[in-house]
Amino acid sequence: MALLHNVTGNSLIRFMQSLGYVCERQNGSHKIFTTQARKTIVVPAYKKKIVKTGLLCGILKDIGISKIEFIHAIQSH
């Protein structure tokens, strides 16, 4: 779980797009993603800035992905 503190906004956005989430719109520095089921997730659009661990864990919970699955997916890219 040590890698959760090294995730940038761009890598989180790429991960969500690989899961099928589509960026519907952007509001300032946040991108709003939806799925076919119309579930909405808001993600900070930081290019190089690190996403804080609490926010990342909340987004992963909303997506329904465990921390371990996320780490394995990020490492495989």
Protein Blocks (a to p, Z undefined) as FASTA:
>chain_A
ZZmmmccfklmmmmmmmnopacfbdehjaccdddfkopacdddfbfklccdfklmmmmmm
mnopafklmmmmmmmZZ
